[in-house]
Amino acid sequence: MWARIEAWPAWVLGLLGGLVITLLNALGALSVFLWPKPSARVLDSMLGFAAGVMLTASFTSLILPGIAE
């Protein structure tokens, strides 16, 4: 299956990727309207997850290349 998808033109893959990202973004925005008041526990969990993502991103893209030099 992946071999067939890899054979598609680059503009089709870009359009498909953009469409997927747009739909996921709309789904995230829709969740705000359907669930307007999250609890403090949910907010704490989301902030903790975001902090972990940012720490991982800074470690892999800043600290590791700095150590390698």
DSSP file (Angstrom, degrees, kcal/mol; ACC not computed):
  #  RESIDUE AA STRUCTURE BP1 BP2  ACC     N-H-->O    O-->H-N    N-H-->O    O-->H-N    TCO  KAPPA ALPHA  PHI   PSI    X-CA   Y-CA   Z-CA
    1    1 A M     >        0   0    0      0, 0.0     4,-1.8     0, 0.0     3,-0.3   0.000 360.0 360.0 360.0 -44.4    0.0    0.0    0.0
    2    2 A W  H  >  +     0   0    0      1,-0.2     4,-2.7     2,-0.2     5,-0.2   0.838 360.0  59.3 -65.4 -31.6    2.8    2.5    0.9
    3    3 A A  H  > S+     0   0    0      1,-0.2     4,-0.8     2,-0.2    -1,-0.2   0.882 106.3  47.7 -64.7 -36.0    4.5    1.8   -2.4
    4    4 A R  H  4 S+     0   0    0     -3,-0.3     3,-0.4     2,-0.2     4,-0.3   0.897 112.8  48.0 -70.1 -39.2    1.4    2.9   -4.3
    5    5 A I  H >< S+     0   0    0     -4,-1.8     3,-1.6     1,-0.2    -2,-0.2   0.894 107.3  55.9 -68.5 -38.8    1.1    6.1   -2.2
    6    6 A E  H 3< S+     0   0    0     -4,-2.7    -1,-0.2     1,-0.3    -2,-0.2   0.734 100.1  61.5 -65.0 -21.1    4.8    6.9   -2.6
    7    7 A A  T 3< S+     0   0    0     -4,-0.8    -1,-0.3    -3,-0.4    -2,-0.2   0.583  82.3 104.1 -81.9  -9.5    4.2    6.8   -6.4
    8    8 A W  S <  S-     0   0    0     -3,-1.6     5,-0.0    -4,-0.3    -3,-0.0  -0.343  86.1 -91.7 -68.8 153.5    1.7    9.7   -6.2
    9    9 A P     >  -     0   0    0      0, 0.0     4,-1.9     0, 0.0     3,-0.4  -0.268  33.4-115.7 -63.1 154.5    2.9   13.1   -7.4
   10   10 A A  H  > S+     0   0    0      1,-0.2     4,-2.5     2,-0.2     5,-0.2   0.852 113.8  56.3 -62.3 -35.7    4.3   15.4   -4.7
   11   11 A W  H  > S+     0   0    0      1,-0.2     4,-2.2     2,-0.2    -1,-0.2   0.850 106.5  50.3 -68.5 -31.2    1.6   18.0   -5.1
   12   12 A V  H  > S+     0   0    0     -3,-0.4     4,-2.7     2,-0.2    -1,-0.2   0.913 111.3  48.2 -70.3 -42.4   -1.1   15.3   -4.4
   13   13 A L  H  X S+     0   0    0     -4,-1.9     4,-2.7     2,-0.2    -2,-0.2   0.901 112.7  49.1 -63.9 -40.3    0.8   14.2   -1.3
   14   14 A G  H  X S+     0   0    0     -4,-2.5     4,-2.5     2,-0.2    -2,-0.2   0.909 112.5  47.4 -64.2 -42.3    1.1   17.8   -0.1
   15   15 A L  H  X S+     0   0    0     -4,-2.2     4,-2.2     2,-0.2    -2,-0.2   0.909 113.3  48.3 -65.0 -42.4   -2.6   18.5   -0.7
   16   16 A L  H  X S+     0   0    0     -4,-2.7     4,-2.3     2,-0.2    -2,-0.2   0.915 112.4  48.5 -64.9 -43.4   -3.6   15.3    1.1
   17   17 A G  H  X S+     0   0    0     -4,-2.7     4,-2.3     1,-0.2    -2,-0.2   0.910 111.7  49.6 -63.0 -42.1   -1.3   16.1    4.0
   18   18 A G  H  X S+     0   0    0     -4,-2.5     4,-2.4     1,-0.2    -1,-0.2   0.879 110.1  51.4 -63.5 -37.8   -2.7   19.6    4.2
   19   19 A L  H  X S+     0   0    0     -4,-2.2     4,-2.4     2,-0.2    -2,-0.2   0.907 109.7  49.2 -65.7 -42.2   -6.2   18.3    4.1
   20   20 A V  H  X S+     0   0    0     -4,-2.3     4,-2.3     2,-0.2    -2,-0.2   0.932 112.9  47.0 -63.1 -45.7   -5.5   15.9    7.0
   21   21 A I  H  X S+     0   0    0     -4,-2.3     4,-2.4     1,-0.2    -2,-0.2   0.898 111.6  51.7 -63.6 -40.4   -4.0   18.6    9.1
   22   22 A T  H  X S+     0   0    0     -4,-2.4     4,-2.3     2,-0.2    -1,-0.2   0.914 110.6  48.0 -62.5 -43.2   -6.9   21.0    8.4
   23   23 A L  H  X S+     0   0    0     -4,-2.4     4,-2.1     2,-0.2    -2,-0.2   0.896 112.3  48.5 -65.8 -39.9   -9.4   18.4    9.4
   24   24 A L  H  X S+     0   0    0     -4,-2.3     4,-2.1     2,-0.2    -1,-0.2   0.883 111.0  50.9 -67.4 -37.2   -7.5   17.6   12.6
   25   25 A N  H  X S+     0   0    0     -4,-2.4     4,-2.2     2,-0.2    -2,-0.2   0.912 110.5  48.9 -64.5 -42.4   -7.3   21.3   13.4
   26   26 A A  H  X S+     0   0    0     -4,-2.3     4,-2.3     2,-0.2    -2,-0.2   0.878 109.1  53.4 -64.6 -37.4  -11.0   21.7   12.8
   27   27 A L  H  X S+     0   0    0     -4,-2.1     4,-1.6     2,-0.2    -1,-0.2   0.906 109.2  48.8 -63.7 -41.6  -11.7   18.7   15.1
   28   28 A G  H  X S+     0   0    0     -4,-2.1     4,-0.8     1,-0.2    -2,-0.2   0.891 112.1  48.3 -64.5 -39.4   -9.6   20.3   17.9
   29   29 A A  H >X S+     0   0    0     -4,-2.2     4,-1.0     1,-0.2     3,-0.6   0.867 108.0  55.4 -68.3 -35.7  -11.5   23.6   17.5
   30   30 A L  H 3X S+     0   0    0     -4,-2.3     4,-1.9     1,-0.2     3,-0.3   0.856  99.2  61.2 -64.9 -34.6  -14.8   21.8   17.5
   31   31 A S  H 3X S+     0   0    0     -4,-1.6     4,-1.7     1,-0.2    -1,-0.2   0.811  98.2  58.6 -63.9 -28.0  -13.9   20.2   20.9
   32   32 A V  H << S+     0   0    0     -4,-0.8    -1,-0.2    -3,-0.6    -2,-0.2   0.899 109.3  43.3 -66.1 -39.8  -13.7   23.7   22.4
   33   33 A F  H  < S+     0   0    0     -4,-1.0    -2,-0.2    -3,-0.3    -1,-0.2   0.818 116.9  45.5 -76.9 -30.2  -17.3   24.4   21.4
   34   34 A L  H  < S+     0   0    0     -4,-1.9    -1,-0.2     1,-0.2    -2,-0.2   0.748 125.3  30.7 -83.2 -23.6  -18.6   21.0   22.5
   35   35 A W  S  < S+     0   0    0     -4,-1.7    -1,-0.2    -5,-0.2    -2,-0.1  -0.637  70.7 163.6-134.7  73.1  -16.7   21.0   25.9
   36   36 A P        +     0   0    0      0, 0.0    -1,-0.1     0, 0.0    -2,-0.1   0.736  66.0  45.7 -73.2 -24.0  -16.4   24.6   26.9
   37   37 A K        -     0   0    0      0, 0.0     2,-0.1     0, 0.0    -5,-0.0  -0.740  69.9-172.7-124.8  84.5  -15.5   24.2   30.6
   38   38 A P        -     0   0    0      0, 0.0    -3,-0.0     0, 0.0     2,-0.0  -0.404  30.5-107.0 -72.3 153.3  -12.8   21.5   31.3
   39   39 A S     >  -     0   0    0      1,-0.1     4,-2.2    -2,-0.1     5,-0.2  -0.252  27.1-107.6 -74.4 166.6  -12.0   20.6   34.9
   40   40 A A  H  > S+     0   0    0      1,-0.2     4,-2.5     2,-0.2     5,-0.2   0.851 120.1  56.1 -63.4 -34.2   -8.9   21.7   36.6
   41   41 A R  H  > S+     0   0    0      2,-0.2     4,-2.2     1,-0.2    -1,-0.2   0.905 107.6  47.6 -66.1 -40.7   -7.5   18.2   36.5
   42   42 A V  H  > S+     0   0    0      2,-0.2     4,-2.5     1,-0.2    -2,-0.2   0.916 112.3  49.7 -65.8 -43.1   -7.9   18.1   32.7
   43   43 A L  H  X S+     0   0    0     -4,-2.2     4,-2.5     1,-0.2    -2,-0.2   0.907 110.7  49.9 -62.4 -41.6   -6.2   21.4   32.4
   44   44 A D  H  X S+     0   0    0     -4,-2.5     4,-2.3     2,-0.2    -1,-0.2   0.900 111.0  49.6 -62.8 -40.7   -3.4   20.3   34.6
   45   45 A S  H  X S+     0   0    0     -4,-2.2     4,-2.3     2,-0.2    -2,-0.2   0.908 111.4  48.3 -64.7 -41.8   -3.0   17.1   32.5
   46   46 A M  H  X S+     0   0    0     -4,-2.5     4,-2.4     2,-0.2    -2,-0.2   0.902 112.3  48.6 -66.6 -40.3   -2.9   19.1   29.2
   47   47 A L  H  X S+     0   0    0     -4,-2.5     4,-2.3     2,-0.2    -2,-0.2   0.892 111.4  50.5 -66.0 -39.1   -0.3   21.5   30.6
   48   48 A G  H  X S+     0   0    0     -4,-2.3     4,-2.1     2,-0.2    -2,-0.2   0.904 111.1  48.2 -64.2 -41.4    1.8   18.6   31.8
   49   49 A F  H  X S+     0   0    0     -4,-2.3     4,-2.3     2,-0.2    -2,-0.2   0.924 111.8  49.4 -64.1 -44.3    1.6   17.0   28.4
   50   50 A A  H  X S+     0   0    0     -4,-2.4     4,-2.3     1,-0.2    -2,-0.2   0.890 110.0  51.5 -63.0 -39.4    2.5   20.2   26.7
   51   51 A A  H  X S+     0   0    0     -4,-2.3     4,-2.4     1,-0.2    -1,-0.2   0.904 109.7  49.9 -64.3 -40.5    5.5   20.8   29.0
   52   52 A G  H  X S+     0   0    0     -4,-2.1     4,-2.3     2,-0.2    -2,-0.2   0.893 110.1  50.3 -64.2 -39.7    6.7   17.2   28.3
   53   53 A V  H  X S+     0   0    0     -4,-2.3     4,-2.5     2,-0.2    -2,-0.2   0.922 111.9  47.7 -63.5 -43.8    6.5   17.8   24.6
   54   54 A M  H  X S+     0   0    0     -4,-2.3     4,-2.5     2,-0.2    -2,-0.2   0.889 111.6  49.9 -67.3 -39.0    8.4   21.1   24.8
   55   55 A L  H  X S+     0   0    0     -4,-2.4     4,-2.3     2,-0.2    -1,-0.2   0.915 112.5  47.5 -64.4 -42.0   11.1   19.5   27.0
   56   56 A T  H  X S+     0   0    0     -4,-2.3     4,-2.7     2,-0.2     5,-0.2   0.913 112.4  49.5 -64.4 -42.6   11.5   16.7   24.5
   57   57 A A  H  X S+     0   0    0     -4,-2.5     4,-2.2     1,-0.2     5,-0.3   0.914 112.8  46.4 -63.9 -42.7   11.6   19.1   21.6
   58   58 A S  H  X>S+     0   0    0     -4,-2.5     5,-1.7     2,-0.2     4,-1.6   0.885 114.0  49.0 -68.6 -36.3   14.3   21.2   23.2
   59   59 A F  I  <>S+     0   0    0     -4,-2.3     5,-2.3    -5,-0.2    -2,-0.2   0.939 116.7  39.9 -67.1 -46.1   16.3   18.2   24.2
   60   60 A T  I  <5S+     0   0    0     -4,-2.7    -2,-0.2     1,-0.2    -1,-0.2   0.819 125.7  33.7 -77.2 -29.5   16.3   16.6   20.8
   61   61 A S  I  <5S+     0   0    0     -4,-2.2    -1,-0.2    -5,-0.2    -2,-0.2   0.623 132.9  19.9-103.5 -12.2   16.7   19.7   18.7
   62   62 A L  I  X5S+     0   0    0     -4,-1.6     4,-1.4    -5,-0.3    -3,-0.2   0.736 123.5  40.2-119.3 -50.9   19.0   21.9   20.9
   63   63 A I  I  ><S+     0   0    0     -5,-1.7     4,-2.1     2,-0.2     5,-0.2   0.940 113.5  49.9 -74.4 -47.3   20.8   20.0   23.5
   64   64 A L  H  ><S+     0   0    0     -5,-2.3     4,-1.9     1,-0.2    -1,-0.2   0.918 112.5  46.5 -61.7 -45.0   21.8   16.9   21.6
   65   65 A P  H  > S+     0   0    0      0, 0.0     4,-1.0     0, 0.0    -1,-0.2   0.866 111.5  53.8 -64.1 -32.7   23.3   18.8   18.6
   66   66 A G  H  < S+     0   0    0     -4,-1.4     3,-0.2     1,-0.2    -2,-0.2   0.874 109.4  47.1 -67.3 -36.3   25.1   21.1   21.1
   67   67 A I  H  < S+     0   0    0     -4,-2.1    -1,-0.2     1,-0.2    -3,-0.1   0.857 107.0  58.4 -70.6 -35.0   26.7   18.0   22.8
   68   68 A A  H  <        0   0    0     -4,-1.9    -1,-0.2     1,-0.3    -2,-0.2   0.756 360.0 360.0 -68.5 -24.2   27.7   16.5   19.4
   69   69 A E     <        0   0    0     -4,-1.0    -1,-0.3    -3,-0.2    -2,-0.2   0.491 360.0 360.0 -78.8 360.0   29.7   19.6   18.4
